[in-house]
Amino acid sequence: ALVCRTLSFIQAMATAAAVPSRDLDAAKEAYAKGDVDASKLAHATRAPEKHSKVGGHLKSIVYGGLDGIITTFAVVAGAAGGDLA
């Protein structure tokens, strides 16, 4: 179940990243009409970006896990290097 949710999340993030932050339909319509001013307006208008809050938590989990692994390795390597038994 976790793998399915993770894959769904990754697909959703990839889809969100592929969506431009401008009014693409208005830009295409302005181009078809040959209206330069409407095209400039469509490209200048910023669409609201929708970001998932899950990504921030996932990033924290991965960073924390890696930090724990590296710290443990450093302590063990230091002890082994100092011939501490």
C-alpha positions in Angstrom: 0.0 0.0 0.0 2.8 2.4 0.8 4.5 1.7 -2.5 1.3 2.5 -4.4 0.8 5.7 -2.5 4.5 6.7 -3.1 4.1 6.0 -6.8 0.9 8.0 -6.9 2.6 10.9 -5.1 5.6 10.8 -7.5 3.2 10.7 -10.6 1.2 13.7 -9.1 4.4 15.7 -8.5 5.6 15.0 -12.1 2.3 16.1 -13.5 2.3 19.2 -11.4 5.9 20.0 -12.5 4.9 19.7 -16.1 2.1 22.2 -15.9 3.2 25.7 -17.0 2.5 28.6 -14.7 0.8 30.7 -17.3 -2.6 30.7 -19.0 -1.7 28.4 -21.9 -5.2 28.2 -23.4 -5.4 32.0 -23.6 -1.9 32.1 -25.1 -2.9 29.6 -27.8 -6.1 31.5 -28.5 -4.2 34.8 -28.8 -1.7 33.2 -31.2 -4.5 31.8 -33.4 -6.1 35.2 -33.6 -2.8 37.0 -34.1 -3.4 39.3 -31.2 0.0 40.3 -29.9 -1.3 42.2 -26.8 -3.5 39.3 -25.7 -0.5 36.9 -26.2 1.7 39.1 -24.0 -1.0 39.3 -21.3 -1.5 35.5 -21.4 2.2 34.9 -20.9 2.6 37.6 -18.3 -0.3 36.3 -16.2 0.9 33.9 -13.5 -1.4 31.0 -12.7 -1.5 30.0 -9.0 0.9 27.1 -8.3 -0.4 24.2 -6.3 2.2 22.5 -4.2 1.7 19.4 -2.1 2.6 19.6 1.6 3.6 16.0 1.6 6.8 16.7 -0.3 8.2 18.8 2.6 7.5 16.0 5.1 9.0 13.4 2.7 12.1 15.5 2.3 12.5 15.8 6.1 12.1 12.0 6.6 14.7 11.2 3.9 17.2 13.9 5.3 16.7 12.7 8.9 17.2 9.1 7.9 20.4 9.8 6.0 21.7 12.0 8.8 21.2 9.2 11.3 22.9 6.6 9.0 25.9 8.8 8.4 26.3 9.8 12.0 26.2 6.2 13.1 28.7 5.2 10.5 31.0 8.1 11.6 30.9 7.0 15.2 31.6 3.4 14.4 34.4 4.3 12.0 35.9 6.6 14.5 35.8 4.0 17.2 37.3 1.4 14.8 40.0 3.8 13.7 40.9 4.7 17.3 41.2 1.0 18.2 38.4 1.3 20.8 37.0 -2.0 21.6 
